[in-house]
Amino acid sequence: MAARARRQPAPEPAPVIVPVRPDFGAYRLDQLGSSQCHFPCSSEGSQHRFCGRPIAPRASGLQSSWCADHLTIVFEPWCPGGRVLRRVGRD
């Protein structure tokens, strides 16, 4: 009986679904939701455009207003003994 059994074809693999990233800088401020990046990307006259990608959580656990790419631009991580910025004219 085993000799008569036909081999069935292997099942098709499930399709890989890649999440679509929104176009960079395609949103006006009034189109942004609270979960979208508010980083300004371009400005032509009064037509300002913002990133609009999904926001990333900050290390502190607080909600941010920027995606992972722009969060690194907006915030510089604090490190003890790091750079000290001095005002011009002061010693």
OpenMM code with the backbone's topology and positions (N, CA, C; nanometers):
from openmm import Vec3, app, unit

residues = "MET ALA ALA ARG ALA ARG ARG GLN PRO ALA PRO GLU PRO ALA PRO VAL ILE VAL PRO VAL ARG PRO ASP PHE GLY ALA TYR ARG LEU ASP GLN LEU GLY SER SER GLN CYS HIS PHE PRO CYS SER SER GLU GLY SER GLN HIS ARG PHE CYS GLY ARG PRO ILE ALA PRO ARG ALA SER GLY LEU GLN SER SER TRP CYS ALA ASP HIS LEU THR ILE VAL PHE GLU PRO TRP CYS PRO GLY GLY ARG VAL LEU ARG ARG VAL GLY ARG ASP".split()
positions = [
    Vec3(0.0813, -0.1181, 0.0000),
    Vec3(0.0000, 0.0000, 0.0000),
    Vec3(0.0864, 0.1256, 0.0000),
    Vec3(0.1948, 0.1206, 0.0733),
    Vec3(0.2849, 0.2350, 0.0761),
    Vec3(0.3490, 0.2554, -0.0602),
    Vec3(0.3682, 0.1478, -0.1348),
    Vec3(0.4302, 0.1605, -0.2666),
    Vec3(0.3373, 0.2295, -0.3641),
    Vec3(0.2074, 0.2159, -0.3437),
    Vec3(0.1103, 0.2771, -0.4342),
    Vec3(0.0819, 0.4247, -0.4003),
    Vec3(0.1183, 0.4660, -0.2826),
    Vec3(0.0880, 0.6038, -0.2420),
    Vec3(0.1677, 0.7020, -0.3276),
    Vec3(0.1000, 0.8054, -0.3699),
    Vec3(0.1670, 0.9080, -0.4504),
    Vec3(0.2263, 1.0125, -0.3588),
    Vec3(0.3360, 1.0624, -0.4033),
    Vec3(0.3968, 1.1734, -0.3293),
    Vec3(0.3223, 1.2995, -0.3673),
    Vec3(0.2804, 1.3725, -0.2691),
    Vec3(0.2113, 1.4971, -0.2950),
    Vec3(0.3146, 1.6088, -0.3031),
    Vec3(0.2863, 1.7077, -0.3862),
    Vec3(0.3810, 1.8191, -0.3963),
    Vec3(0.3864, 1.8963, -0.2651),
    Vec3(0.5014, 1.9535, -0.2408),
    Vec3(0.5189, 2.0331, -0.1186),
    Vec3(0.4261, 2.1540, -0.1249),
    Vec3(0.3739, 2.1944, -0.0118),
    Vec3(0.2851, 2.3118, -0.0134),
    Vec3(0.3623, 2.4381, -0.0500),
    Vec3(0.2915, 2.5314, -0.1112),
    Vec3(0.3523, 2.6595, -0.1487),
    Vec3(0.3891, 2.7358, -0.0219),
    Vec3(0.5070, 2.7975, -0.0188),
    Vec3(0.5414, 2.8780, 0.0994),
    Vec3(0.4517, 3.0009, 0.1076),
    Vec3(0.4259, 3.0444, 0.2294),
    Vec3(0.3421, 3.1631, 0.2500),
    Vec3(0.4135, 3.2849, 0.1934),
    Vec3(0.3393, 3.3749, 0.1300),
    Vec3(0.4045, 3.4942, 0.0749),
    Vec3(0.4579, 3.5829, 0.1873),
    Vec3(0.5721, 3.6429, 0.1609),
    Vec3(0.6325, 3.7333, 0.2580),
    Vec3(0.5710, 3.8717, 0.2380),
    Vec3(0.5117, 3.9238, 0.3447),
    Vec3(0.4492, 4.0550, 0.3364),
    Vec3(0.5437, 4.1564, 0.3985),
    Vec3(0.5886, 4.2494, 0.3172),
    Vec3(0.6795, 4.3537, 0.3629),
    Vec3(0.5960, 4.4783, 0.3911),
    Vec3(0.6040, 4.5331, 0.5140),
    Vec3(0.5258, 4.6533, 0.5409),
    Vec3(0.5712, 4.7695, 0.4524),
    Vec3(0.4759, 4.8431, 0.4044),
    Vec3(0.5042, 4.9554, 0.3161),
    Vec3(0.5328, 5.0783, 0.4010),
    Vec3(0.6473, 5.1394, 0.3765),
    Vec3(0.6801, 5.2645, 0.4460),
    Vec3(0.6186, 5.3792, 0.3688),
    Vec3(0.5574, 5.4716, 0.4402),
    Vec3(0.5005, 5.5872, 0.3697),
    Vec3(0.6104, 5.6683, 0.3010),
    Vec3(0.5719, 5.7407, 0.2001),
    Vec3(0.6679, 5.8255, 0.1308),
    Vec3(0.7246, 5.9283, 0.2275),
    Vec3(0.8560, 5.9461, 0.2196),
    Vec3(0.9264, 6.0407, 0.3061),
    Vec3(0.8857, 6.1826, 0.2707),
    Vec3(0.8402, 6.2554, 0.3692),
    Vec3(0.8105, 6.3966, 0.3493),
    Vec3(0.6882, 6.4246, 0.2652),
    Vec3(0.5887, 6.3390, 0.2695),
    Vec3(0.4727, 6.3567, 0.1840),
    Vec3(0.3505, 6.4112, 0.2575),
    Vec3(0.3622, 6.4433, 0.3844),
    Vec3(0.2458, 6.4803, 0.4641),
    Vec3(0.2473, 6.6276, 0.5043),
    Vec3(0.1283, 6.6903, 0.5000),
    Vec3(0.1121, 6.8236, 0.5564),
    Vec3(0.0831, 6.8065, 0.7049),
    Vec3(0.1012, 6.9126, 0.7829),
    Vec3(0.0829, 6.9045, 0.9272),
    Vec3(-0.0598, 6.8636, 0.9635),
    Vec3(-0.1573, 6.9114, 0.8894),
    Vec3(-0.2959, 6.8759, 0.9204),
    Vec3(-0.3302, 6.7319, 0.8843),
    Vec3(-0.2438, 6.6628, 0.8095),
    Vec3(-0.2656, 6.5230, 0.7735),
    Vec3(-0.2026, 6.4269, 0.8741),
    Vec3(-0.1149, 6.4761, 0.9612),
    Vec3(-0.0435, 6.3893, 1.0543),
    Vec3(-0.1314, 6.3501, 1.1717),
    Vec3(-0.1194, 6.2240, 1.2122),
    Vec3(-0.1849, 6.1766, 1.3329),
    Vec3(-0.0874, 6.1800, 1.4490),
    Vec3(-0.1343, 6.1443, 1.5668),
    Vec3(-0.0476, 6.1485, 1.6848),
    Vec3(0.0579, 6.0384, 1.6826),
    Vec3(0.0423, 5.9376, 1.5977),
    Vec3(0.1399, 5.8291, 1.5915),
    Vec3(0.2307, 5.8389, 1.4695),
    Vec3(0.2404, 5.9582, 1.4085),
    Vec3(0.3253, 5.9780, 1.2920),
    Vec3(0.4348, 6.0789, 1.3221),
    Vec3(0.5491, 6.0615, 1.2554),
    Vec3(0.6661, 6.1460, 1.2752),
    Vec3(0.6378, 6.2896, 1.2305),
    Vec3(0.6735, 6.3857, 1.3166),
    Vec3(0.6509, 6.5277, 1.2894),
    Vec3(0.7794, 6.5988, 1.2460),
    Vec3(0.8777, 6.5269, 1.1940),
    Vec3(1.0031, 6.5873, 1.1517),
    Vec3(0.9821, 6.6624, 1.0197),
    Vec3(1.0176, 6.7918, 1.0129),
    Vec3(1.0004, 6.8672, 0.8881),
    Vec3(1.1009, 6.8211, 0.7833),
    Vec3(1.0517, 6.7938, 0.6640),
    Vec3(1.1376, 6.7407, 0.5581),
    Vec3(1.1616, 6.8395, 0.4451),
    Vec3(1.0601, 6.9145, 0.4099),
    Vec3(1.0783, 7.0076, 0.2993),
    Vec3(0.9849, 7.1260, 0.3167),
    Vec3(1.0177, 7.2322, 0.2476),
    Vec3(0.9366, 7.3516, 0.2538),
    Vec3(0.9470, 7.4250, 0.1220),
    Vec3(0.8342, 7.4433, 0.0579),
    Vec3(0.8292, 7.5212, -0.0652),
    Vec3(0.7249, 7.6296, -0.0440),
    Vec3(0.7686, 7.7498, -0.0123),
    Vec3(0.6755, 7.8570, 0.0180),
    Vec3(0.6001, 7.8265, 0.1461),
    Vec3(0.4702, 7.8147, 0.1376),
    Vec3(0.3902, 7.7815, 0.2558),
    Vec3(0.3538, 7.6341, 0.2604),
    Vec3(0.4083, 7.5538, 0.1706),
    Vec3(0.3772, 7.4110, 0.1634),
    Vec3(0.4818, 7.3286, 0.2392),
    Vec3(0.4743, 7.3283, 0.3709),
    Vec3(0.5672, 7.2501, 0.4517),
    Vec3(0.5252, 7.1033, 0.4481),
    Vec3(0.6229, 7.0134, 0.4421),
    Vec3(0.5954, 6.8691, 0.4406),
    Vec3(0.6699, 6.8034, 0.5557),
    Vec3(0.6079, 6.7022, 0.6139),
    Vec3(0.6627, 6.6325, 0.7291),
    Vec3(0.6771, 6.4847, 0.6970),
    Vec3(0.7605, 6.4152, 0.7739),
    Vec3(0.7969, 6.2760, 0.7473),
    Vec3(0.6738, 6.1845, 0.7427),
    Vec3(0.6020, 6.1704, 0.8518),
    Vec3(0.4804, 6.0898, 0.8535),
    Vec3(0.5000, 5.9414, 0.8797),
    Vec3(0.6242, 5.8948, 0.8970),
    Vec3(0.6459, 5.7525, 0.9288),
    Vec3(0.5988, 5.7244, 1.0717),
    Vec3(0.5761, 5.5984, 1.1076),
    Vec3(0.5335, 5.5662, 1.2446),
    Vec3(0.6389, 5.6078, 1.3471),
    Vec3(0.5935, 5.6586, 1.4622),
    Vec3(0.6859, 5.7053, 1.5647),
    Vec3(0.7527, 5.5886, 1.6353),
    Vec3(0.8690, 5.6158, 1.6938),
    Vec3(0.9459, 5.5150, 1.7667),
    Vec3(0.9425, 5.5482, 1.9153),
    Vec3(0.9386, 5.4460, 2.0014),
    Vec3(0.9429, 5.4739, 2.1461),
    Vec3(1.0817, 5.5206, 2.1868),
    Vec3(1.0870, 5.6101, 2.2844),
    Vec3(1.2153, 5.6565, 2.3363),
    Vec3(1.2635, 5.5591, 2.4419),
    Vec3(1.3916, 5.5628, 2.4715),
    Vec3(1.4516, 5.4734, 2.5710),
    Vec3(1.3915, 5.4963, 2.7085),
    Vec3(1.3444, 5.6187, 2.7355),
    Vec3(1.2856, 5.6495, 2.8660),
    Vec3(1.1447, 5.5940, 2.8797),
    Vec3(1.0875, 5.5437, 2.7700),
    Vec3(0.9527, 5.4900, 2.7735),
    Vec3(0.8470, 5.5933, 2.7385),
    Vec3(0.8861, 5.7205, 2.7279),
    Vec3(0.7919, 5.8252, 2.6920),
    Vec3(0.7646, 5.8220, 2.5420),
    Vec3(0.6484, 5.8710, 2.5031),
    Vec3(0.6140, 5.8764, 2.3623),
    Vec3(0.6909, 5.9892, 2.2958),
    Vec3(0.7408, 5.9645, 2.1769),
    Vec3(0.8136, 6.0686, 2.1035),
    Vec3(0.7244, 6.1217, 1.9926),
    Vec3(0.7763, 6.2140, 1.9171),
    Vec3(0.7053, 6.2680, 1.8011),
    Vec3(0.7801, 6.2382, 1.6724),
    Vec3(0.8796, 6.1486, 1.6800),
    Vec3(0.9647, 6.1222, 1.5654),
    Vec3(0.9817, 5.9732, 1.5400),
    Vec3(1.0104, 5.9392, 1.4149),
    Vec3(1.0396, 5.7998, 1.3788),
    Vec3(1.1808, 5.7650, 1.4269),
    Vec3(1.2202, 5.6400, 1.4130),
    Vec3(1.3507, 5.5952, 1.4619),
    Vec3(1.4658, 5.6705, 1.3937),
    Vec3(1.4527, 5.6986, 1.2644),
    Vec3(1.5592, 5.7691, 1.1923),
    Vec3(1.5758, 5.9124, 1.2438),
    Vec3(1.4659, 5.9827, 1.2636),
    Vec3(1.4727, 6.1227, 1.3042),
    Vec3(1.4928, 6.1396, 1.4545),
    Vec3(1.4602, 6.0388, 1.5317),
    Vec3(1.4829, 6.0454, 1.6760),
    Vec3(1.6317, 6.0588, 1.7065),
    Vec3(1.7155, 5.9932, 1.6272),
    Vec3(1.8606, 6.0026, 1.6475),
    Vec3(1.9145, 6.1394, 1.6071),
    Vec3(1.8425, 6.2107, 1.5205),
    Vec3(1.8844, 6.3450, 1.4810),
    Vec3(1.8414, 6.4471, 1.5859),
    Vec3(1.7200, 6.4321, 1.6366),
    Vec3(1.6629, 6.5292, 1.7295),
    Vec3(1.7262, 6.5197, 1.8677),
    Vec3(1.7486, 6.3975, 1.9166),
    Vec3(1.8034, 6.3772, 2.0504),
    Vec3(1.9412, 6.3144, 2.0433),
    Vec3(2.0329, 6.3693, 2.1210),
    Vec3(2.1653, 6.3095, 2.1348),
    Vec3(2.1673, 6.2414, 2.2711),
    Vec3(2.2031, 6.1132, 2.2781),
    Vec3(2.2015, 6.0450, 2.4069),
    Vec3(2.2967, 6.1102, 2.5073),
    Vec3(2.2523, 6.1176, 2.6317),
    Vec3(2.3334, 6.1753, 2.7377),
    Vec3(2.4388, 6.0753, 2.7821),
    Vec3(2.5598, 6.1228, 2.8021),
    Vec3(2.6640, 6.0361, 2.8557),
    Vec3(2.7416, 6.1151, 2.9606),
    Vec3(2.7653, 6.0554, 3.0778),
    Vec3(2.8395, 6.1253, 3.1822),
    Vec3(2.9798, 6.1597, 3.1343),
    Vec3(3.0239, 6.2798, 3.1668),
    Vec3(3.1588, 6.3210, 3.1271),
    Vec3(3.1695, 6.3528, 2.9803),
    Vec3(3.0556, 6.3756, 2.9138),
    Vec3(3.0555, 6.4039, 2.7704),
    Vec3(3.0980, 6.5467, 2.7414),
    Vec3(3.0634, 6.5950, 2.6242),
    Vec3(3.1010, 6.7296, 2.5812),
    Vec3(3.0420, 6.8353, 2.6732),
    Vec3(3.1175, 6.9382, 2.6943),
    Vec3(3.0694, 7.0534, 2.7693),
    Vec3(3.0655, 7.1697, 2.6718),
    Vec3(2.9483, 7.2261, 2.6556),
    Vec3(2.9344, 7.3402, 2.5651),
    Vec3(2.9544, 7.4688, 2.6451),
    Vec3(3.0381, 7.5578, 2.5953),
    Vec3(3.0656, 7.6829, 2.6642),
    Vec3(3.0166, 7.7989, 2.5824),
    Vec3(2.9738, 7.9026, 2.6513),
    Vec3(2.9297, 8.0228, 2.5830),
    Vec3(3.0514, 8.1015, 2.5362),
    Vec3(3.0344, 8.1721, 2.4266),
    Vec3(3.1425, 8.2530, 2.3718),
    Vec3(3.1715, 8.3674, 2.4686),
    Vec3(3.2989, 8.3929, 2.4961),
    Vec3(3.3378, 8.5015, 2.5831),
    Vec3(3.3529, 8.4629, 2.7297),
    Vec3(3.3225, 8.3380, 2.7618),
    Vec3(3.3391, 8.2923, 2.8994),
    Vec3(3.4539, 8.1937, 2.9062),
    Vec3(3.5228, 8.1942, 3.0176),
    Vec3(3.6344, 8.1004, 3.0344),
    Vec3(3.5921, 7.9815, 3.1173),
] * unit.nanometer
topology = app.Topology()
chain = topology.addChain("A")
for resn in residues:
    res = topology.addResidue(resn, chain)
    for name in ("N", "CA", "C"):
        topology.addAtom(name, app.Element.getBySymbol(name[0]), res)
